[in-house]
Protein backbone atom coordinates (compact mmCIF):
# COMPACT_ATOMS: atom_id res chain seq x y z
CA UNK A 1 0.00 0.00 0.00
CA UNK A 2 1.32 3.40 -1.01
CA UNK A 3 -0.14 6.40 0.85
CA UNK A 4 0.08 9.38 -1.45
CA UNK A 5 0.92 7.23 -4.46
CA UNK A 6 -0.86 9.07 -7.25
CA UNK A 7 1.85 11.68 -7.86
CA UNK A 8 5.47 12.57 -7.17
CA UNK A 9 7.70 10.23 -5.19
CA UNK A 10 4.76 8.03 -4.20
CA UNK A 11 3.85 7.56 -7.88
CA UNK A 12 7.42 6.44 -8.64
CA UNK A 13 7.42 4.07 -5.67
CA UNK A 14 4.09 2.54 -6.73
CA UNK A 15 5.32 2.18 -10.32
CA UNK A 16 8.47 0.41 -9.14
CA UNK A 17 6.49 -2.04 -7.01
CA UNK A 18 4.49 -2.86 -10.15
CA UNK A 19 7.65 -3.15 -12.26
CA UNK A 20 9.16 -5.47 -9.64
CA UNK A 21 6.20 -7.81 -10.06
CA UNK A 22 4.25 -7.21 -6.85
CA UNK A 23 1.07 -9.26 -6.96
CA UNK A 24 -1.05 -6.36 -5.71
CA UNK A 25 -0.44 -2.65 -5.22
CA UNK A 26 -3.01 -0.45 -3.49
CA UNK A 27 -2.52 3.25 -4.12
CA UNK A 28 -4.11 5.82 -1.83
CA UNK A 29 -4.77 9.38 -2.94
CA UNK A 30 -7.09 12.30 -2.26
CA UNK A 31 -8.06 13.11 -5.85
CA UNK A 32 -10.23 10.43 -7.45
CA UNK A 33 -9.61 11.60 -11.02
CA UNK A 34 -5.80 11.52 -10.66
CA UNK A 35 -5.92 8.23 -8.80
CA UNK A 36 -8.11 6.59 -11.45
CA UNK A 37 -5.75 7.73 -14.20
CA UNK A 38 -2.72 6.29 -12.39
CA UNK A 39 -4.47 2.99 -11.73
CA UNK A 40 -5.42 2.65 -15.42
CA UNK A 41 -1.89 3.56 -16.50
CA UNK A 42 -0.23 1.01 -14.20
CA UNK A 43 -2.80 -1.71 -14.90
CA UNK A 44 -2.09 -1.35 -18.62
CA UNK A 45 1.71 -1.17 -18.26
CA UNK A 46 1.96 -3.97 -15.66
CA UNK A 47 -0.80 -6.53 -16.37
CA UNK A 48 0.75 -9.01 -13.92
CA UNK A 49 0.03 -6.71 -10.99
CA UNK A 50 -3.42 -6.13 -9.56
CA UNK A 51 -3.45 -2.33 -9.16
CA UNK A 52 -6.16 -0.81 -7.02
CA UNK A 53 -6.84 2.77 -6.04
CA UNK A 54 -8.62 3.97 -2.93
CA UNK A 55 -9.56 7.59 -2.27
CA UNK A 56 -8.52 8.67 1.22
CA UNK A 57 -7.24 11.79 2.91
CA UNK A 58 -4.70 10.07 5.16
CA UNK A 59 -4.73 13.02 7.57
CA UNK A 60 -8.46 12.54 8.24
CA UNK A 61 -8.31 9.93 10.99
CA UNK A 62 -12.02 9.11 10.74
CA UNK A 63 -11.62 8.39 7.00
CA UNK A 64 -8.49 6.37 7.75
CA UNK A 65 -10.30 4.28 10.33
CA UNK A 66 -13.16 3.64 7.92
CA UNK A 67 -10.71 2.61 5.19
CA UNK A 68 -8.94 0.17 7.52
CA UNK A 69 -12.35 -1.24 8.48
CA UNK A 70 -13.01 -1.80 4.75
CA UNK A 71 -9.65 -3.52 4.30
CA UNK A 72 -10.34 -5.76 7.29
CA UNK A 73 -13.88 -6.61 6.16
CA UNK A 74 -12.53 -7.49 2.70
CA UNK A 75 -9.69 -9.56 4.27
CA UNK A 76 -7.11 -7.35 2.58
CA UNK A 77 -3.78 -7.47 4.41
CA UNK A 78 -0.56 -5.68 3.56
CA UNK A 79 3.06 -6.77 3.83
CA UNK A 80 4.38 -3.31 3.00
CA UNK A 81 3.11 0.19 3.67
CA UNK A 82 4.78 3.28 2.30
CA UNK A 83 3.88 6.53 4.07
CA UNK A 84 4.47 9.23 1.48
CA UNK A 85 2.50 12.09 2.95
CA UNK A 86 3.37 15.27 4.76
CA UNK A 87 1.24 17.99 6.29
CA UNK A 88 3.12 21.00 4.94
CA UNK A 89 4.05 23.21 7.87
CA UNK A 90 3.69 26.95 7.75
CA UNK A 91 7.22 28.30 7.64
CA UNK A 92 6.77 30.96 10.30
CA UNK A 93 7.92 31.30 13.89
CA UNK A 94 5.61 29.43 16.27
CA UNK A 95 4.13 32.54 17.83
CA UNK A 96 3.34 34.01 14.40
CA UNK A 97 1.59 30.92 13.08
CA UNK A 98 -0.28 30.30 16.31
CA UNK A 99 -0.97 27.27 18.42
CA UNK A 100 -3.88 26.04 16.28
CA UNK A 101 -1.79 25.85 13.11
CA UNK A 102 1.14 24.25 14.93
CA UNK A 103 -1.23 21.65 16.38
CA UNK A 104 -2.56 20.86 12.88
CA UNK A 105 1.03 20.16 11.78
CA UNK A 106 1.58 17.96 14.83
CA UNK A 107 -1.62 16.03 14.10
CA UNK A 108 -0.66 15.57 10.44
CA UNK A 109 3.03 14.79 10.83
CA UNK A 110 3.12 12.91 14.14
CA UNK A 111 -0.32 11.66 15.16
CA UNK A 112 -1.60 10.52 11.74
CA UNK A 113 1.51 8.48 10.82
CA UNK A 114 1.43 6.83 14.26
CA UNK A 115 -2.24 5.88 13.85
CA UNK A 116 -1.55 4.43 10.39
CA UNK A 117 1.50 2.55 11.68
CA UNK A 118 -0.51 1.03 14.52
CA UNK A 119 -3.31 -0.06 12.18
CA UNK A 120 -0.76 -1.51 9.75
CA UNK A 121 1.07 -3.54 12.39
CA UNK A 122 -2.15 -4.74 14.07
CA UNK A 123 -3.85 -6.08 10.94
CA UNK A 124 -6.07 -8.94 12.14
CA UNK A 125 -5.64 -10.98 8.95
CA UNK A 126 -1.83 -10.69 8.88
CA UNK A 127 0.53 -12.09 11.46
CA UNK A 128 3.64 -12.33 9.28
CA UNK A 129 6.49 -9.92 8.72
CA UNK A 130 5.61 -6.36 7.75
CA UNK A 131 7.70 -3.50 6.46
CA UNK A 132 6.93 0.20 6.60
CA UNK A 133 8.76 3.01 4.83
CA UNK A 134 8.40 6.74 5.48
CA UNK A 135 9.02 9.19 2.64
CA UNK A 136 7.88 12.75 2.17
Phi, psi and omega in degrees: 000132179244113175278124183076042186261009183267354177206167174060220182299319180299322177299314180295320179296314179300315179301318182289329173296318177297314181297329180281355176091023175304141182290325179214138176230123176254123182252128177255139178202162181275329187258111184302319183296316179293317180298314179299320179296317180295317180299315178298316181299311182290321179298323178288314184287332184229073185296344179279353180248131174280109182255126182230141176247142176227130178280127178196133169272104188296343179275348177271102187293332175293315178297321179297315180298318178296321179295315178297324175298319177298312180303314182295319180292334178267005182055038175267123179234148185243138172272329186227137171230130176250118177267105181237064183214144177216138172273107186297117180287153174281126186273068178225158173303150185306315183290336176282320181281334177091157184296322182298313180294318178299320179294323176300317178296319178299313179301316183286324188256351178237302185294308183302311179299326178293319178298313179298318179298316179298314180296322179296312183285341180254029178299124183293333183265012184217113179248000182277190181293142178229152180227135177235140177233139179248123177222145174194000000 
